Amino acid sequence: MRSLKLSKAFTLIEPGPVVLVTTHDGKQNNIMTISWTMVMDFTPKFAITTGAWNYSFRALKKTRECVIAIPTVDMLDKVLGIGICSGADTDKFTRFGLTAVPGKLVKAPLIKECLANIECRVIDIVRKHDIVVLEAVAAYVDTTRKEMRTVHAVGDGTFIVDGRTLDRRKLMSSKLPAGV
Ligand SMILES: Cc1cc2nc3c(=O)[nH]c(=O)nc-3n(C[C@H](O)[C@H](O)[C@H](O)COP(=O)(O)O)c2cc1C
């Protein structure tokens, strides 16, 4: 995994991929699947929508840290499996054959098999709307893997895979931050 400039980390979430969020509650690693994400600014800050109905929420609240890991389409069935069982009774790294890699700045692990990983700190929890606000502190991309396509949840059990990339960088230049 190569380090990615933090100023570019928002570009990993802006396309809206289904992501995995890892936590470490002081005893064990856990993973959940999240499709409700949002980029809040370029710094970058992100929001995810989740709450006490998930086991991971306790760790998010207690440690105020997590990693957003971005899987690719070949991992889709694992991603769904992770999202329909709970860390309360399952070691998901073992069950889904994933490798936990220590992060630099947070105790939540990176997932080696994912395309990208973003170490995050929890900077706010908006209980009224079950929004967890995250600030990225380090980001990594695996530039060596063949499969780079991420998936996007429609919400009805179907998923859309990345397609063509259209380059409108010139037209957008006044709205793009420097160096992106
Ligand atoms: C495709 C998919 C997307 C999901 N998106 C979210 C989400 O955005 N927010 C959320 O709270 N749960 C979401 N879930 C459900 C959690 O991943 C699920 O409840 C998981 O079992 C929580 O794991 P935990 O109990 O170990 O924390 C999603 C599940 C799937 C399969």
Ligand as a Chemical Component Dictionary entry (heavy atoms), coordinates in Angstrom:
data_LIG
# 
_chem_comp.id                   LIG 
_chem_comp.type                 NON-POLYMER 
_chem_comp.pdbx_formal_charge   0 
_chem_comp.three_letter_code    LIG 
# 
loop_
_chem_comp_atom.comp_id 
_chem_comp_atom.atom_id 
_chem_comp_atom.alt_atom_id 
_chem_comp_atom.type_symbol 
_chem_comp_atom.charge 
_chem_comp_atom.model_Cartn_x 
_chem_comp_atom.model_Cartn_y 
_chem_comp_atom.model_Cartn_z 
_chem_comp_atom.pdbx_ordinal 
LIG C1  C1  C 0 -24.474 -3.337 1.322  1  
LIG C2  C2  C 0 -24.656 -2.968 2.772  2  
LIG C3  C3  C 0 -24.631 -1.634 3.152  3  
LIG C4  C4  C 0 -24.789 -1.264 4.492  4  
LIG N1  N1  N 0 -24.754 0.062  4.831  5  
LIG C5  C5  C 0 -24.934 0.415  6.114  6  
LIG C6  C6  C 0 -24.905 1.785  6.488  7  
LIG O1  O1  O 0 -24.666 2.679  5.679  8  
LIG N2  N2  N 0 -25.109 2.090  7.807  9  
LIG C7  C7  C 0 -25.328 1.125  8.764  10 
LIG O2  O2  O 0 -25.493 1.457  9.929  11 
LIG N3  N3  N 0 -25.342 -0.177 8.431  12 
LIG C8  C8  C 0 -25.144 -0.556 7.144  13 
LIG N4  N4  N 0 -25.163 -1.882 6.804  14 
LIG C9  C9  C 0 -25.403 -2.872 7.849  15 
LIG C10 C10 C 0 -24.170 -3.204 8.698  16 
LIG O3  O3  O 0 -23.031 -3.429 7.909  17 
LIG C11 C11 C 0 -24.510 -4.473 9.520  18 
LIG O4  O4  O 0 -25.535 -4.171 10.445 19 
LIG C12 C12 C 0 -23.328 -5.137 10.158 20 
LIG O5  O5  O 0 -23.731 -6.427 10.565 21 
LIG C13 C13 C 0 -22.801 -4.400 11.377 22 
LIG O6  O6  O 0 -21.747 -5.154 11.911 23 
LIG P1  P1  P 0 -21.346 -5.087 13.453 24 
LIG O7  O7  O 0 -22.580 -5.469 14.251 25 
LIG O8  O8  O 0 -20.239 -6.085 13.585 26 
LIG O9  O9  O 0 -20.920 -3.683 13.703 27 
LIG C14 C14 C 0 -24.989 -2.274 5.481  28 
LIG C15 C15 C 0 -24.992 -3.625 5.098  29 
LIG C16 C16 C 0 -24.828 -3.970 3.771  30 
LIG C17 C17 C 0 -24.837 -5.433 3.399  31 
# 
loop_
_chem_comp_bond.comp_id 
_chem_comp_bond.atom_id_1 
_chem_comp_bond.atom_id_2 
_chem_comp_bond.value_order 
_chem_comp_bond.pdbx_ordinal 
LIG C1  C2  SING 1  
LIG C2  C3  SING 2  
LIG C2  C16 DOUB 3  
LIG C3  C4  DOUB 4  
LIG C4  N1  SING 5  
LIG C4  C14 SING 6  
LIG N1  C5  DOUB 7  
LIG C5  C6  SING 8  
LIG C5  C8  SING 9  
LIG C6  O1  DOUB 10 
LIG C6  N2  SING 11 
LIG N2  C7  SING 12 
LIG C7  O2  DOUB 13 
LIG C7  N3  SING 14 
LIG N3  C8  DOUB 15 
LIG C8  N4  SING 16 
LIG N4  C9  SING 17 
LIG N4  C14 SING 18 
LIG C9  C10 SING 19 
LIG C10 O3  SING 20 
LIG C10 C11 SING 21 
LIG C11 O4  SING 22 
LIG C11 C12 SING 23 
LIG C12 O5  SING 24 
LIG C12 C13 SING 25 
LIG C13 O6  SING 26 
LIG O6  P1  SING 27 
LIG P1  O7  DOUB 28 
LIG P1  O8  SING 29 
LIG P1  O9  SING 30 
LIG C14 C15 DOUB 31 
LIG C15 C16 SING 32 
LIG C16 C17 SING 33 
# 
